[in-house]
Amino acid sequence: MPQKQKLSPTARASLSSDSPQSHLRLDVLEREVSSRRLFFDQVARTWEEEHSNAEGEFDSALQALVGRFDLRPGQVVLDAGCGTGRLLPLILEKIGPSGQLVAVDFSEKMLDIARKKYQAANLIFCRADIGQFKSPCQFDRIICLCLLPHLPDKLLALQTLRANLKAGEQLIIAHTASRQEVNAYHAHLPQPICRDQLPDSREMTELLVAAGLRLIELEESDRYFLKAVRDEDQVDKILR
Ligand SMILES: C[S@@+](CC[C@H](N)C(=O)[O-])C[C@H]1O[C@@H](n2cnc3c(N)ncnc32)[C@H](O)[C@@H]1O
């Protein structure tokens, strides 16, 4: 029978990805996060109206995206940066009553709107900075729709998201427009949002690798769609 290897606490800590480190100074990171929170609080009331169109094109784009999330009944899903909750009914429909959905946003105003619109026994709202969100449970899917550009320390955020993902399960980063359109749109918004950019495929791949995630799909067309998987940790394998 194979012998279980014993690891020192230091070795465990160094192998574990559960202690993400920011490359920004904490006070700088906090300023960056709170200025964005202020922005989203200010635009919350009109946000949905400004990001949909009368022809319902946006809704069908959203439906098509959700179809690619590979959601199944009973899954535990995190909607990271849920905003006014546009995705929530679409996710709930796929995971069914046996699934669980956690909707996180740092803007109280965005959450207020989402909470008023959507209620379900298996839907939990949580106000938190996703870059530092430590969930008591791990997820089968983490979905970041139109969120990533707004995270000032993307590596820290991806490490944190990874720690919240079950081994073998998927992180999805999606936009209903192309990367170029997203970046051009943000560039015309006020500070600090004008600096919020979606990285190109090379930088994105590097970030994922550094965060311990493996890219399995990246489509850059008139939409942006990325899927990455959390492989089993070294530590998981050794302890098994
Ligand atoms: C562009 S909106 C997208 C909202 C929603 N995902 C959608 O597509 O309808 C970005 C959302 O992410 C939230 N957000 C941005 N940075 C965040 C952070 N660090 N932690 C939690 N939420 C954040 C904002 O408050 C906002 O609601």
The ligand as an SDF file (V2000), in Angstrom:
LIG
                    3D

 27 29  0  0  0  0  0  0  0  0999 V2000
  -20.4450   45.9820  -15.1540 C   0  0  0  0  0  0  0  0  0  0  0  0
  -21.3730   45.4940  -13.7680 S   0  0  0  0  0  0  0  0  0  0  0  0
  -21.9330   43.8610  -14.2300 C   0  0  0  0  0  0  0  0  0  0  0  0
  -23.0680   43.3730  -13.3790 C   0  0  0  0  0  0  0  0  0  0  0  0
  -23.6070   41.9790  -13.7350 C   0  0  0  0  0  0  0  0  0  0  0  0
  -22.5980   40.9530  -13.6580 N   0  0  0  0  0  0  0  0  0  0  0  0
  -24.2160   42.0140  -15.1170 C   0  0  0  0  0  0  0  0  0  0  0  0
  -23.5210   41.6740  -16.0880 O   0  0  0  0  0  0  0  0  0  0  0  0
  -25.3570   42.4090  -15.2340 O   0  0  0  0  0  0  0  0  0  0  0  0
  -20.0610   45.0890  -12.6280 C   0  0  0  0  0  0  0  0  0  0  0  0
  -20.5930   44.7290  -11.2560 C   0  0  0  0  0  0  0  0  0  0  0  0
  -19.5160   44.2330  -10.4860 O   0  0  0  0  0  0  0  0  0  0  0  0
  -19.5390   44.8290   -9.2140 C   0  0  0  0  0  0  0  0  0  0  0  0
  -18.1410   44.8520   -8.7390 N   0  0  0  0  0  0  0  0  0  0  0  0
  -17.0960   45.5180   -9.2830 C   0  0  0  0  0  0  0  0  0  0  0  0
  -15.9960   45.2950   -8.5670 N   0  0  0  0  0  0  0  0  0  0  0  0
  -16.3450   44.4620   -7.5540 C   0  0  0  0  0  0  0  0  0  0  0  0
  -15.6460   43.8770   -6.4770 C   0  0  0  0  0  0  0  0  0  0  0  0
  -14.3510   44.1270   -6.2800 N   0  0  0  0  0  0  0  0  0  0  0  0
  -16.3140   43.0860   -5.6220 N   0  0  0  0  0  0  0  0  0  0  0  0
  -17.6470   42.8500   -5.7930 C   0  0  0  0  0  0  0  0  0  0  0  0
  -18.3670   43.3840   -6.7860 N   0  0  0  0  0  0  0  0  0  0  0  0
  -17.7220   44.1780   -7.6670 C   0  0  0  0  0  0  0  0  0  0  0  0
  -20.1410   46.2000   -9.4340 C   0  0  0  0  0  0  0  0  0  0  0  0
  -20.7240   46.7280   -8.2620 O   0  0  0  0  0  0  0  0  0  0  0  0
  -21.1690   45.9210  -10.5040 C   0  0  0  0  0  0  0  0  0  0  0  0
  -22.4060   45.5650   -9.9380 O   0  0  0  0  0  0  0  0  0  0  0  0
  1  2  1  0
  2  3  1  0
  2 10  1  0
  3  4  1  0
  4  5  1  0
  5  6  1  0
  5  7  1  0
  7  8  2  0
  7  9  1  0
 10 11  1  0
 11 12  1  0
 11 26  1  0
 12 13  1  0
 13 14  1  0
 13 24  1  0
 14 15  1  0
 14 23  1  0
 15 16  2  0
 16 17  1  0
 17 18  1  0
 17 23  2  0
 18 19  1  0
 18 20  2  0
 20 21  1  0
 21 22  2  0
 22 23  1  0
 24 25  1  0
 24 26  1  0
 26 27  1  0
M  CHG  2   2   1   9  -1
M  END
$$$$
